[in-house]
Amino acid sequence: MKIVAFPRAEQGSGASRRLRTAGQTPGIVYGGSGVPMPIKVDHNALFHALRREAFHSSILDMEIDGKVQQVLLRDYQMHAFKPLVLHVDFQRVEADQPIHLKVPLHFLNAENSPAVRLSGSIISHIVTELDVSCLPGDLPAYIDVDLADMTAGQTFTLSDLKLPKGVKPFDSDESMAIAVATMPDSEAADEDSADSNDD
């Protein structure tokens, strides 16, 4: 994905307001071997890019003065109630330096799992993104979570997740819950009632 930015000489809150009025968003790009550089980007292009999942978890090609560098979106600030991006931060990345980023999880095959087909369970997603560490070239746009084998009452944990090559979880707790299959309240109540009658 590509984003075009321009060097920004204007500084201060007054200058930032003037940029926003002119349809531009102030920002900064930092990190890597370069010095921090104030930038400005087209607001409408940025606003629509922010609505795309991949923009938040992909290496971006940023063009400044005809030169392209690779960056990650690190932060952005929105207006409290207007559809307005107030500021945006990008971080440069280098091919041989590991990066740390949250990657979205895409849940697959829940409807085909024994938990749903045989038990009528409800599968809840405990987390929807995962902190990972990897080299820029190994960064996935998303990670698939295959729930095809889940059974009623099972918790799908980090240790069950198949990560792409070169990608490691930033959190080392392999028991961290990713998804859980629970029976509907009515069925759980029926089972509790049956257990009480057995007593």
C-alpha positions as CSV (number, residue, x, y, z in Angstrom):
1,M,0.0,0.0,0.0
2,K,1.2,3.5,-0.9
3,I,0.8,6.9,0.7
4,V,2.1,10.2,-0.6
5,A,3.4,12.7,2.0
6,F,5.1,16.1,1.8
7,P,7.6,17.8,4.1
8,R,6.0,20.2,6.5
9,A,7.8,23.4,7.4
10,E,4.8,24.8,9.4
11,Q,4.9,24.2,13.1
12,G,2.6,24.9,16.0
13,S,-1.2,24.5,16.6
14,G,-2.1,27.5,14.4
15,A,-0.2,26.1,11.5
16,S,-1.8,22.7,12.0
17,R,-5.3,24.3,12.0
18,R,-4.5,26.0,8.7
19,L,-3.3,22.7,7.2
20,R,-6.6,21.0,8.3
21,T,-8.6,23.8,6.8
22,A,-6.7,23.3,3.5
23,G,-7.6,19.6,3.5
24,Q,-4.4,18.3,4.8
25,T,-3.4,16.3,8.0
26,P,-0.2,17.1,9.9
27,G,2.0,14.2,10.9
28,I,5.5,12.9,11.5
29,V,7.6,10.0,10.3
30,Y,10.4,8.8,12.7
31,G,12.7,5.9,13.4
32,G,15.2,3.9,11.4
33,S,18.4,5.7,10.3
34,G,16.7,9.0,9.5
35,V,15.8,12.0,11.7
36,P,12.2,12.7,12.7
37,M,10.5,14.6,9.8
38,P,7.3,16.6,10.1
39,I,5.0,15.7,7.2
40,K,1.6,16.5,5.8
41,V,-0.8,14.2,3.9
42,D,-4.0,14.6,2.0
43,H,-6.8,14.3,4.5
44,N,-9.4,12.5,2.4
45,A,-6.9,9.9,1.1
46,L,-5.7,9.3,4.7
47,F,-9.3,9.1,6.1
48,H,-10.3,6.5,3.5
49,A,-7.1,4.5,4.0
50,L,-7.7,4.4,7.7
51,R,-11.0,2.5,7.1
52,R,-9.0,-0.3,5.5
53,E,-7.9,-3.0,7.9
54,A,-4.6,-3.7,6.0
55,F,-3.5,0.0,6.3
56,H,-3.1,-0.6,10.1
57,S,-1.1,-3.8,9.8
58,S,0.9,-3.6,6.6
59,I,4.2,-2.2,5.5
60,L,3.4,1.0,3.7
61,D,5.4,2.6,0.9
62,M,5.6,6.3,1.7
63,E,6.7,8.7,-1.1
64,I,8.2,12.0,-0.1
65,D,9.8,14.2,-2.7
66,G,9.9,11.3,-5.2
67,K,11.8,9.0,-2.8
68,V,10.0,6.0,-1.3
69,Q,10.6,4.6,2.2
70,Q,8.9,1.9,4.1
71,V,6.8,2.8,7.1
72,L,4.3,1.5,9.6
73,L,1.2,3.4,10.9
74,R,1.9,3.9,14.6
75,D,-0.8,6.3,15.8
76,Y,-3.4,8.7,14.7
77,Q,-5.8,11.1,16.5
78,M,-9.4,11.7,15.5
79,H,-11.6,14.6,16.3
80,A,-14.0,13.9,19.2
81,F,-17.1,14.0,17.0
82,K,-16.2,15.1,13.5
83,P,-14.9,12.8,10.8
84,L,-11.5,14.5,11.0
85,V,-8.0,13.1,11.4
86,L,-6.1,15.5,13.5
87,H,-2.6,14.0,13.4
88,V,-0.9,10.9,12.2
89,D,2.4,9.1,13.2
90,F,4.5,6.8,11.0
91,Q,7.6,4.8,11.9
92,R,10.3,3.9,9.4
93,V,11.2,0.2,9.1
94,E,14.4,-1.4,8.0
95,A,14.5,-4.9,6.4
96,D,16.9,-6.4,9.0
97,Q,15.3,-4.9,12.1
98,P,12.4,-6.8,13.8
99,I,9.2,-4.9,14.3
100,H,6.4,-5.2,16.8
101,L,2.8,-4.7,15.7
102,K,-0.8,-5.8,16.3
103,V,-2.1,-8.0,13.5
104,P,-5.9,-8.7,13.0
105,L,-7.2,-12.2,13.5
106,H,-9.6,-13.7,10.9
107,F,-11.7,-16.5,12.3
108,L,-12.6,-19.3,10.0
109,N,-14.8,-22.5,9.9
110,A,-16.6,-21.9,13.2
111,E,-19.9,-22.9,11.6
112,N,-18.3,-26.3,10.6
113,S,-16.9,-27.1,14.0
114,P,-18.4,-29.9,16.2
115,A,-19.0,-27.3,18.8
116,V,-21.5,-25.5,16.5
117,R,-22.8,-28.4,14.3
118,L,-23.2,-31.0,17.0
119,S,-23.7,-29.0,20.2
120,G,-25.2,-25.7,19.1
121,S,-22.5,-23.9,21.0
122,I,-21.7,-20.2,20.6
123,I,-18.1,-19.4,19.7
124,S,-17.0,-16.1,21.2
125,H,-13.8,-14.3,20.1
126,I,-11.8,-13.3,23.1
127,V,-9.2,-11.3,21.2
128,T,-9.5,-10.0,17.6
129,E,-5.8,-9.0,17.1
130,L,-2.5,-10.3,18.2
131,D,0.8,-8.6,19.2
132,V,3.5,-10.1,17.0
133,S,7.2,-9.7,16.4
134,C,8.8,-10.4,13.0
135,L,11.0,-9.0,10.3
136,P,9.2,-6.5,8.0
137,G,9.3,-9.0,5.1
138,D,7.5,-11.6,7.2
139,L,4.7,-9.3,8.4
140,P,1.3,-10.8,7.5
141,A,-1.7,-8.5,6.8
142,Y,-3.8,-10.8,9.1
143,I,-3.6,-14.2,10.8
144,D,-6.1,-17.0,10.1
145,V,-7.6,-18.7,13.2
146,D,-9.1,-22.1,12.1
147,L,-11.8,-23.2,14.4
148,A,-12.9,-26.3,12.5
149,D,-11.9,-28.7,15.3
150,M,-13.4,-26.8,18.2
151,T,-15.7,-28.8,20.5
152,A,-18.3,-27.7,23.1
153,G,-16.6,-26.1,26.2
154,Q,-13.2,-25.9,24.5
155,T,-11.0,-22.8,24.7
156,F,-8.8,-22.1,21.7
157,T,-5.5,-20.8,23.1
158,L,-2.4,-19.1,21.7
159,S,-0.7,-22.5,21.7
160,D,-3.4,-23.8,19.2
161,L,-2.7,-21.0,16.8
162,K,-0.6,-21.7,13.6
163,L,1.5,-18.6,13.0
164,P,3.1,-17.8,9.6
165,K,6.8,-18.5,9.2
166,G,9.0,-16.0,10.9
167,V,6.2,-14.6,13.1
168,K,6.3,-14.9,16.9
169,P,3.8,-13.8,19.5
170,F,4.9,-10.8,21.5
171,D,3.1,-12.4,24.5
172,S,4.7,-15.6,25.6
173,D,1.7,-16.9,27.5
174,E,0.6,-19.9,25.4
175,S,-2.5,-20.4,27.6
176,M,-3.9,-17.0,26.5
177,A,-7.5,-17.5,25.3
178,I,-8.2,-16.6,21.7
179,A,-11.8,-18.0,21.4
180,V,-14.1,-20.1,23.6
181,A,-17.1,-22.4,22.7
182,T,-20.0,-22.1,25.2
183,M,-23.4,-23.7,25.1
184,P,-26.5,-21.5,24.9
185,D,-27.8,-20.5,28.4
186,S,-31.0,-22.6,27.9
187,E,-29.0,-25.8,27.3
188,A,-26.6,-25.0,30.1
189,A,-29.6,-24.5,32.4
190,D,-31.2,-27.8,31.3
191,E,-28.0,-29.7,32.1
192,D,-27.7,-28.0,35.5
193,S,-31.3,-29.1,36.1
194,A,-30.6,-32.6,35.1
195,D,-27.6,-32.8,37.3
196,S,-29.8,-31.5,40.3
197,N,-32.4,-34.2,39.6
198,D,-29.7,-36.9,39.5
199,D,-28.7,-35.8,43.0
